[in-house]
Structures are given as C-alpha cells and as structure tokens.
C-alpha cells in the first residue's frame, strides 16, 4: 500500500544517511591508523583544463573511475588508457577545502 511504501522510503533515506555517516567515520579512523603507522599516502589532483585546451576542443585525458582509480588516455597508435590507483583523487572541480579539509 501507499502507507507501507512511504514507511519504506523513509527508512531507506535513514539508512542511506546512516551509511554515509559511518563511511565518513571509517575513513577518519582509517586515516588515523595510517598516520600512526607512518604510512605514506599518495594523492592525485588533476588540474582543470585551461582556456587554450578548451578553445582547441582538446579532450580531457584524465578520467576518474571511482574514488581511488583514474584512467589516463593518450593519443597515438596505442590509445589504451593507463590506469592508476591512489589513496584519494581530486578532480579539476575540487576546491582547496576538498583537498586540505
């Protein structure tokens, strides 16, 4: 019924919010453990395309697949992308607060 659907949708929203909060908590704890261990972390920050590249309609060669993986495309005979994994990835749209916050 509509009433049951409404209850389930509300519960789904609550679970999504709870999941996001727990995921953030897990990330913070993971980072604290990494800091205590003295582990080296590697981050990727792709710059935004510059006006000259945009004016020439050049394609963006860095594509973020998920939170930790990027593909880098190149022109030439071997056009297969190279895949790189990082501890975190920041795109050209990321702000200073995103990176350092």
RONUDO-490574 format. One record per residue: residue in three letters; chain; x, y, z of N, C-alpha, C in turn. Coordinates in steps of 0.05 Angstrom, whole numbers. Layout:
N
  rest  kette     n.X     n.Y     n.Z    ca.X    ca.Y    ca.Z     c.X     c.Y     c.Z
   ALA      A       X       Y       Z       X       Y       Z       X       Y       Z
...
***
This chain:
101
  rest  kette     n.X     n.Y     n.Z    ca.X    ca.Y    ca.Z     c.X     c.Y     c.Z
   UNK      A      17     -24       0       0       0       0      18      25       0
   UNK      A       5      48      -4      20      73      -4      32      80      23
   UNK      A      18      73      44      28      78      71      54      62      76
   UNK      A      54      36      68      77      19      72     101      29      55
   UNK      A      94      38      30     115      48      13     128      73      25
   UNK      A     112      90      36     122     115      49     140     108      72
   UNK      A     132      88      88     149      80     111     175      68     101
   UNK      A     174      52      80     199      40      69     217      61      57
   UNK      A     206      81      43     222     102      32     236     119      53
   UNK      A     221     124      75     232     139      97     255     124     110
   UNK      A     251      98     114     272      81     126     296      79     107
   UNK      A     291      78      82     313      77      62     330     102      64
   UNK      A     317     125      66     331     151      69     348     151      95
   UNK      A     336     141     117     351     140     142     375     122     139
   UNK      A     372      99     126     395      81     123     417      93     106
   UNK      A     409     107      85     429     120      68     445     140      84
   UNK      A     431     157      99     445     177     116     463     164     136
   UNK      A     454     143     148     470     128     168     495     116     155
   UNK      A     491     105     131     514      94     117     535     115     110
   UNK      A     526     138     101     544     160      94     560     169     119
   UNK      A     546     171     141     559     179     166     580     159     175
   UNK      A     572     133     174     591     112     182     614     110     163
   UNK      A     610     115     138     632     114     119     652     136     124
   UNK      A     642     160     130     659     182     138     675     176     163
   UNK      A     662     164     182     675     156     207     697     135     202
   UNK      A     691     116     185     710      95     178     735     108     164
   UNK      A     730     127     146     752     140     133     770     155     152
   UNK      A     758     169     171     774     184     191     790     165     208
   UNK      A     778     143     217     793     123     233     815     110     217
   UNK      A     809     104     192     830      92     175     854     111     172
   UNK      A     848     137     168     869     157     165     885     160     191
   UNK      A     872     158     214     886     160     239     905     136     242
   UNK      A     896     112     235     913      88     236     937      91     217
   UNK      A     931     101     193     953     104     174     974     124     184
   UNK      A     964     146     197     983     166     208    1000     153     230
   UNK      A     987     137     248    1002     125     270    1023     105     259
   UNK      A    1017      92     237    1035      72     226    1057      86     210
   UNK      A    1053     112     204    1073     126     188    1072     119     159
   UNK      A    1049     109     150    1046     100     122    1046     125     104
   UNK      A    1057     120      81    1058     141      60    1033     138      43
   UNK      A    1019     161      39     995     160      23    1000     177      -3
   UNK      A     988     168     -24     992     181     -50     965     191     -60
   UNK      A     965     217     -66     941     230     -76     944     240    -104
   UNK      A     922     242    -119     923     252    -146     905     276    -147
   UNK      A     915     298    -158     899     322    -162     902     330    -191
   UNK      A     881     326    -207     881     334    -235     873     363    -238
   UNK      A     888     378    -253     882     406    -257     858     409    -277
   UNK      A     844     431    -275     823     436    -294     836     442    -321
   UNK      A     821     438    -342     831     444    -369     834     475    -372
   UNK      A     855     483    -385     860     512    -388     845     522    -413
   UNK      A     842     549    -415     827     561    -436     837     552    -464
   UNK      A     863     551    -467     875     543    -493     866     515    -501
   UNK      A     865     497    -482     856     470    -487     827     469    -495
   UNK      A     811     485    -480     782     486    -485     777     498    -512
   UNK      A     792     520    -519     788     533    -545     794     515    -568
   UNK      A     813     497    -564     821     478    -585     804     453    -585
   UNK      A     784     452    -567     767     428    -564     783     402    -559
   UNK      A     804     405    -543     820     382    -536     805     365    -516
   UNK      A     807     339    -518     793     322    -498     808     322    -472
   UNK      A     792     318    -451     804     314    -424     816     286    -423
   UNK      A     841     284    -415     854     258    -416     854     243    -389
   UNK      A     845     256    -368     844     243    -342     815     239    -335
   UNK      A     808     213    -330     780     206    -323     780     191    -297
   UNK      A     766     202    -278     763     189    -252     743     166    -254
   UNK      A     752     142    -248     734     119    -250     718     116    -224
   UNK      A     731     120    -201     718     119    -175     735     136    -156
   UNK      A     731     133    -130     744     149    -110     774     145    -109
   UNK      A     784     123    -121     813     117    -118     827     109    -145
   UNK      A     812     109    -167     824     100    -192     819     121    -214
   UNK      A     841     127    -229     838     144    -253     849     129    -277
   UNK      A     838     136    -300     848     127    -326     860     152    -340
   UNK      A     884     148    -351     896     170    -366     898     161    -395
   UNK      A     886     176    -413     885     170    -441     907     185    -456
   UNK      A     917     174    -477     937     188    -493     931     184    -523
   UNK      A     941     202    -539     937     200    -568     960     184    -579
   UNK      A     956     172    -602     977     157    -615     968     129    -622
   UNK      A     987     113    -632     979      86    -641     968      68    -619
   UNK      A     979      70    -595     969      54    -573     951      72    -556
   UNK      A     925      72    -561     907      90    -547     895      78    -522
   UNK      A     904      55    -513     893      43    -489     900      60    -465
   UNK      A     880      65    -448     886      82    -424     904      68    -404
   UNK      A     919      83    -389     934      73    -367     918      78    -342
   UNK      A     917      58    -324     901      60    -300     920      63    -276
   UNK      A     913      82    -259     929      87    -235     911      87    -211
   UNK      A     921      77    -188     906      76    -163     920      94    -143
   UNK      A     904     110    -129     914     128    -108     898     124     -83
   UNK      A     908     137     -62     893     136     -36     868     154     -38
   UNK      A     870     175     -54     847     193     -59     853     209     -84
   UNK      A     831     217     -97     833     231    -123     816     257    -121
   UNK      A     828     279    -131     814     304    -132     814     313    -161
   UNK      A     791     321    -170     788     329    -198     793     359    -201
   UNK      A     791     369    -225     795     397    -230     774     414    -217
   UNK      A     751     402    -210     730     417    -197     733     417    -167
   UNK      A     752     402    -156     756     401    -127     766     428    -117
   UNK      A     757     436     -94     766     461     -82     789     457     -63
   UNK      A     802     478     -54     824     476     -34     813     463      -9
   UNK      A     788     469      -1     777     457      23     773     427      19
   UNK      A     766     418      -5     764     390     -11     790     376      -6
   UNK      A     812     388     -16     838     376     -15     850     377      13
   UNK      A     848     400      26     862     404      52     844     402      76
   UNK      A     817     400      71     798     400      94     796     374     108
***
